[in-house]
Amino acid sequence: MKLQRKNRVRALAVGALAVSGALALTACGSDNTSGGSGGSGSSAKAANIKCEGKGKLLASGSSAQKNAMDVWVQNYSGACQGTEINYQPTGSGAGVTTFLQGQTAFAGSDSALKPEEITKSKALCKGGQAIDLPMVGGPIAVGYNVPGVDNLVLDAPTLAKIFDSQITNWNDAAIKKLNPGAKLPDLKIQAFHRSDDSGTTDNFTKYLKAASGGAWKHEPGKKWEGTGGQAASGSAGVSSQVKQTSGAISYFELSYATSGKIPTVKINTGAKAPVEATVGNASKAISEAQPAGQGANDLALKLNYATKAEGAYPITLVTYEIACDKGNKAETLPATKSFLTYVSSKDGQDALAALGYAPLPTEIADKVRKTVATLS
């Protein structure tokens, strides 16, 4: 089969992931919004878990996975009582750093590994490298608090200028042009960004860079590089600031907007109608993702942040588990393979349904499980 056809097949599989169910995520580097560690998904079947290894398994990183991890760990620990799994939602940046330092068995990240991180991982992964294993995806909402405005449309150039302190008032001419029927107040814009290294920030700034036509002058990354604005820790922090601050705007996973009853921006992408931050609309954008792995076993994806497809919400993320393909520590390898096999199994994915995550489609789940089975 030709490479082009392979890429098309893999891209279609990603599309299946995107449309297979709800995608609402909690925030990278933020608190759990589910109200409990087990959640209603904890009743999912775990009878088919094959327990391997004993002792403690440490992991950390993205808490876009936190609610899922709580359920997975609860189910797995119930079946495999000889293994203790401790996943800390420290944020994508901290999780990757800790993993590359050899302190954890695997990491969670809302961004695929960078080339320099792959290179660095080769010192840890003897004879191999770190790889990205996609699990779930979802929309990043842009929430706002503007009195009297419950329907707001913005585009990438305007968002870039807002978050770079070039547009500083809500009745600015650029915002008025996009919202001719809105009663925009003479109110200072309070733009909040993440203070911690964040995969959500990475994906949001990748969108600004790709879609703003040069209005965003900074390089995307987990660390915020914009000018001005105010910082808060985690999506819980920035969403809380939006909730309580008149004139505020920030970016965070859709579940935070939903749970906090925070209105979200509709994005003018150049399509016929502005696009709302919903599960289904994010699915349409994620369906355009292309394979971008660095190495035969790396399953990283490249998202199309500049999509103009009708109904496609462009500000999205895919979250990964990160592990060595070769050179994993002998004392944690059996449990790592066992746990990640369960995570990507039908039972593991079915446990996500009640939490609003998207179970992996068969094509992707099979690929992940086959890759996990080769970890050494």
GUPA-11105 format. One record per residue (C-alpha): residue in one letter; y, z, x. Coordinates in steps of 0.25 Angstrom, whole numbers, plus 5000, padded with zeros to 4 digits. Layout:
aYZX...
***
This chain:
m500050005000k501449975005l502350085009q503450034998r502350044988k501950184993n503350234992r503550184978v502250254974r502750384980a504050364974l503450354960a502650474962v503950554965g504450494952a503250554945l503550684951a504950674946v504650644932s503350734930g504150854925a505350944926l505950964939a506951074938l506951154951t507451284956a508451274968c508151264982g508451394989s508751464976d508151564966n507051554956t507551514942s506251534935g506351674932g505051714938s504151684950g502951634942g503651554931s502851494919g502151394928s501351514935s500251494924a499951354930k498451344934a498151374949a496651374948n496551254957i497251314969k496351304981c496751434989e496851415004g497351505015k497751655014g498951745017k500451715016l501051575014l502551575017a503451465012s504951445008g506051345004s506551274992s506551354980a506651234971q505151264972k505351414970n504851424955a503751324958m503351404970d503351534962v502251474953w501451404964v501351534972q501051624960n499951524956y499351504970s499451654974g498651684961a497551594965c497651614980q497851764982g497551764997t498851674999e500251734998i501351624996n502751664999y503751554996q505251584998p506351494991t507251495003g507851355001s507351225007g508151235020a507651375023g506251335019v506151215028t506751295039t505751405038f504551315037l504951235049q505051365056g503551395053q503851515044t503251455031a502051375027f502851275019a504251255013g504951205001s506051115001d506951024992s507150925003a506250855011l506150885026k507150825035p506650735047e507150845057e506350955049i505150865049t505350855064k505451005066s504251025057k503350955067a503451085077l502951165065c501951065059k501051045072g500650905072g501350875059q502650895051a503250955039i503050875026d503750875012l502850894999p503650864987m503350954975v504450944964g505850884962g507050904953p508550894950i509750964957a510750994946v512250994949g512751114941y514151144937n515051244930v516351174924p516851244912g516951144900v516051044907d514651034902n514350884906l514750844920v514450714927l514650704942d514150594952a513750604967p515150574973t515850674964l514750784967a514850754982k516350774982i516250904973f515250964983d516050924995s517350984989q518050854987i518050864972t518551004969n518951014954w518150984942n519250894936d519250804948a519450654945a518050614950i517350724940k518250674929k517850534931l516350574929n516650664917p517750594909g517450674896a517350814903k518450914903l518450944918p519251074921d520251094932l519251184940k518851194954i517451144958q516551254964a515451174971f514251264976h513151224986r511951284992s512251385004d510751375008d510051255014s509451195001g508651074998t509451064985t510751044993d509950945001n509650864989f510950874983t511750834995k510750714997y511150674983l512650684986k512450604999a511650494993a512350474980s513850504982g514250374989g514750455002a515450564995w514550665001k514850665016h513850775020e512350755024p511350805014g510550935018k510051065014k511351135019w512651105011e513651025019g514650995009t516151035010g516651165002g515951214990q515251354989a513851394993a512851474986s511351504989g510251424982s510351354969a510351484962g511651514970v512351384967s511951374952s512351524950q513751484956v513851364947k513451454935q514551554938t515651474944s516651394936g516851254942a515551264950i514551154954s513251154962y511851094963f510551164960e509151134954l509251104939s508451234935y509651314940a510651234931t509651244919s509351394921g510851424924k511351334912i512251264922p512751124918t512351014927v513050884932k512650744927i512550654939n513250514938t512250434947g512850294943a511750284932k512250254918a512350404914p512550534922v511150604925e510950744921a510150844930t508850844923v507350844927g507050704921n508350644928a507950704941s506550654940k507150504939a507850524952i506650584959s505850474955e506550384965a506150474977q505550404988p504550454999a505250505011g504250585019q504250595034g502850585038a501550545031n501350675023d502850705020l503150685005a504650695005l505450614995k506750544995l507650564983n508650454978y509850544976a510750414973t509850364961k510650294950a509450284941e509650314926g509450464923a509050494937y509650624942p509950614957i510050754962t508650794964l507650864974v506150864977t505650994983y504550994994e503451085000i503551075015a502351095025c501751045038d500850925036k500150975049g500251095057n500351205046k500051345050a498551365049e498751505042t499551445031l499051305030p497851335020a498751405010t499951305012k498951195008s498351264997f499651304991l500351174992t499151104986y499251194974v500751174973s500551024972s499251034963k499251004948d499151154946g500351184955q501251074949d500851114935a501351254938l502751194939a502851134925a503451264919l504451274930g505051144928y504551074941a503950934941p502450934944l502050834955p501450704950t500050674954e500450574965i501350674972a500550794970d499350724976k500150674988v500650824990r499250884989k498650774998t499650805008v499550955007a498050945009t498250875023l499150995028s498651045041
***
